[in-house]
Each structure stands twice: as C-alpha cells, then as structure tokens.
Amino acid sequence: MQDQARRLDGNAAVLRLTRSYDSDNYKYELFADLNEAGLTVLVSSKQLEPQDLLALYDTRQYMDAVFALQDNAYSFDPKGSRSEATVRGHLLLTFMAAVVTRKLQELSAQLVDTTDSMLQHLRNHKCMVSGEEIAIAKVPTSVAQIYEAAHIKCPSVLTHSLWLEQHRSK
C-alpha cells in the first residue's frame, strides 16, 4: 500500500490511500490496511475540510479520556449493558458531552483561555437553594466573560415555578 501523509499539526495527519480496492473483499482489505496504519475513520454526511476533521478528532480523543471508554475504567461503557435503552442513553450522554466540549473549545479560542480553566471558573459560580427558590451568587468577572461569550443571561434568583414556565413555553 502506498500512502502519502501530509502533516497538518503535531498530532495528526491526513493519509491518502492510493491503492485500488477492486476485489470482492475490498471492504476487508481496506479495513485491514486502515487498521495496520492505526487510523480512525470519521464518517460524515457533509463535506468537511481536513482542518475541521482534526478538531473533531481531538474532540473524540478528549471524550475517550473523559469517559475512559478504551480502558473500560468506568461503568459508562455500554459493552456490558443489558438493554438497548441503556446503550441509547449512553450514546445520548456522550453526544451531549461532545457538543458541550466542542462549544467550550470554540469559546476558549474566543476568550484565549483553556477549556479546563473555563470549567473551573464555571464550577466556582455558587448558588444557595432554599425551598422553592435558588439564589444565584453574584457573577464573578471571569464567569461573566464566559456567559457573555456564550450569550447566556444569568438570573439572580430562580424559582421552581419560574423555571417550569420558561421551559413550558419552548
């Protein structure tokens, strides 16, 4: 197999396979060649540029680290699940985490901050819960910048009934 690799950054490369796969077993041959090269294949229903693929690949690597899917260190891994609903729930949570991670990466580029640092700032924004009311603490400057970049309006008080009204109207 003759491959040409073009380095796009320090960790990833885009490979062009120049071998023709015209036998009946082309799927298996292609899979074997990709597996031998140690490649991960990203399939998309829309046209993507190589520089966009690298960001998605980095997100996938980050998600693997967050959920430790390859190490099977946590019970998030659906391989041992007993129902389809469990697998679907796992996929939904993984997708939501990937979307949030990607959005945070985009925001961190705008704010010249790291994703981990942003999450630490957001974690430190406190609130007090009493009965039906949630009193949200004054927004620190670092958190206010993140909220502004993400177009999030933070209320000072949130009640259970107010939250229900806001979400019923959507």
C-alpha positions as CSV (number, residue, x, y, z in Angstrom):
1,M,0.0,0.0,0.0
2,Q,1.4,3.4,-1.0
3,D,0.3,6.2,1.3
4,Q,1.1,9.8,1.2
5,A,0.9,11.7,4.5
6,R,0.6,15.4,4.9
7,R,1.2,16.7,8.4
8,L,-1.4,19.3,9.5
9,D,-0.3,19.6,13.1
10,G,1.9,17.8,15.6
11,N,-0.5,15.0,16.4
12,A,-2.5,14.2,13.3
13,A,-2.0,13.5,9.6
14,V,-4.4,13.0,6.7
15,L,-3.5,9.9,4.7
16,R,-4.4,9.4,1.1
17,L,-4.7,5.7,0.1
18,T,-3.5,5.3,-3.5
19,R,-4.1,1.5,-3.7
20,S,-7.1,0.4,-5.7
21,Y,-9.6,-1.9,-4.0
22,D,-11.4,-3.7,-6.8
23,S,-11.7,-7.2,-5.5
24,D,-14.8,-8.7,-3.9
25,N,-13.1,-8.4,-0.5
26,Y,-12.3,-4.8,-0.8
27,K,-14.0,-3.8,2.4
28,Y,-11.9,-6.3,4.4
29,E,-8.7,-5.3,2.6
30,L,-9.4,-1.6,3.2
31,F,-10.2,-2.2,6.8
32,A,-7.0,-4.3,7.2
33,D,-4.9,-1.5,5.6
34,L,-6.5,1.2,7.8
35,N,-6.1,-0.9,10.9
36,E,-2.5,-1.6,10.1
37,A,-1.9,2.1,9.7
38,G,-3.5,2.8,13.0
39,L,-6.2,5.1,11.6
40,T,-9.5,6.2,13.0
41,V,-12.1,6.8,10.3
42,L,-14.6,9.6,10.8
43,V,-17.7,9.3,8.6
44,S,-19.8,12.4,8.0
45,S,-22.9,13.1,5.9
46,K,-21.5,16.5,4.9
47,Q,-18.3,17.7,3.3
48,L,-15.6,18.6,5.8
49,E,-12.2,20.1,5.3
50,P,-9.1,18.4,6.8
51,Q,-8.6,21.2,9.3
52,D,-12.2,20.7,10.5
53,L,-11.6,16.9,10.9
54,L,-8.7,17.5,13.2
55,A,-10.8,19.4,15.6
56,L,-13.4,16.6,15.6
57,Y,-10.7,14.0,16.1
58,D,-9.3,16.0,19.0
59,T,-12.8,16.1,20.5
60,R,-13.1,12.3,20.1
61,Q,-9.8,11.8,21.9
62,Y,-10.9,14.1,24.7
63,M,-14.2,12.2,25.0
64,D,-12.3,8.9,25.2
65,A,-10.3,10.4,28.0
66,V,-13.3,11.8,29.8
67,F,-15.3,8.6,29.7
68,A,-12.3,6.2,29.7
69,L,-14.0,4.2,27.1
70,Q,-11.0,2.4,25.9
71,D,-9.7,1.5,29.3
72,N,-13.2,0.3,30.5
73,A,-12.4,2.0,33.8
74,Y,-15.9,3.3,34.4
75,S,-19.4,1.9,34.1
76,F,-20.2,4.3,31.2
77,D,-19.0,1.7,28.7
78,P,-22.1,0.2,27.0
79,K,-20.4,-3.1,26.2
80,G,-21.7,-4.7,29.3
81,S,-25.1,-3.1,29.2
82,R,-28.2,-5.2,29.3
83,S,-30.7,-3.2,27.2
84,E,-30.9,-1.1,24.1
85,A,-32.2,1.8,26.2
86,T,-29.0,1.8,28.2
87,V,-26.9,2.0,25.1
88,R,-29.1,4.8,23.6
89,G,-28.8,6.7,26.9
90,H,-25.1,6.3,26.9
91,L,-24.8,7.5,23.3
92,L,-27.1,10.5,24.1
93,L,-24.9,11.5,27.0
94,T,-21.7,11.0,25.0
95,F,-23.1,13.1,22.2
96,M,-24.2,15.9,24.6
97,A,-20.8,15.9,26.3
98,A,-19.1,16.1,22.8
99,V,-21.3,19.0,21.8
100,V,-20.6,20.9,25.1
101,T,-16.9,20.1,24.8
102,R,-16.8,21.4,21.2
103,K,-18.7,24.6,22.2
104,L,-16.3,25.2,25.1
105,Q,-13.4,24.7,22.7
106,E,-14.8,27.4,20.4
107,L,-15.4,29.7,23.3
108,S,-11.9,29.1,24.7
109,A,-10.5,30.2,21.4
110,Q,-12.5,33.5,21.6
111,L,-11.5,34.1,25.2
112,V,-7.9,33.0,24.9
113,D,-8.5,30.6,27.8
114,T,-8.3,26.8,28.2
115,T,-11.4,24.6,28.4
116,D,-10.3,23.2,31.8
117,S,-9.8,26.7,33.1
118,M,-13.3,27.8,31.9
119,L,-14.9,24.8,33.6
120,Q,-13.1,25.6,36.8
121,H,-14.4,29.2,36.7
122,L,-17.9,28.0,36.0
123,R,-17.7,25.4,38.8
124,N,-16.9,28.2,41.2
125,H,-20.1,30.1,40.5
126,K,-22.2,29.3,43.5
127,C,-25.8,29.3,44.4
128,M,-28.0,28.7,47.5
129,V,-31.1,26.6,47.4
130,S,-33.9,27.2,49.9
131,G,-37.3,25.6,49.4
132,E,-38.6,26.6,46.0
133,E,-36.0,29.3,45.4
134,I,-32.5,29.2,44.1
135,A,-30.5,32.4,44.9
136,I,-27.6,32.7,42.5
137,A,-24.4,34.4,43.8
138,K,-23.0,37.5,42.2
139,V,-21.3,36.6,38.9
140,P,-17.5,36.8,39.1
141,T,-15.8,38.7,36.3
142,S,-14.2,35.5,34.8
143,V,-17.6,33.8,34.7
144,A,-19.3,36.9,33.3
145,Q,-16.9,36.9,30.4
146,I,-17.8,33.2,29.6
147,Y,-21.5,33.9,29.9
148,E,-21.2,36.9,27.6
149,A,-19.3,34.9,25.0
150,A,-21.8,32.1,25.2
151,H,-24.8,34.5,25.1
152,I,-26.1,33.2,28.5
153,K,-28.2,35.5,30.7
154,C,-27.8,34.6,34.3
155,P,-30.7,35.4,36.6
156,S,-30.1,36.5,40.2
157,V,-33.0,34.3,41.6
158,L,-34.6,31.3,40.1
159,T,-37.8,29.7,41.4
160,H,-39.1,26.2,40.5
161,S,-42.3,27.7,39.1
162,L,-40.4,30.3,37.0
163,W,-38.2,27.6,35.6
164,L,-41.2,25.5,34.7
165,E,-42.9,28.5,33.0
166,Q,-39.8,29.2,30.9
167,H,-39.4,25.6,29.8
168,R,-43.1,25.0,29.0
169,S,-43.2,27.9,26.6
170,K,-40.4,26.4,24.5
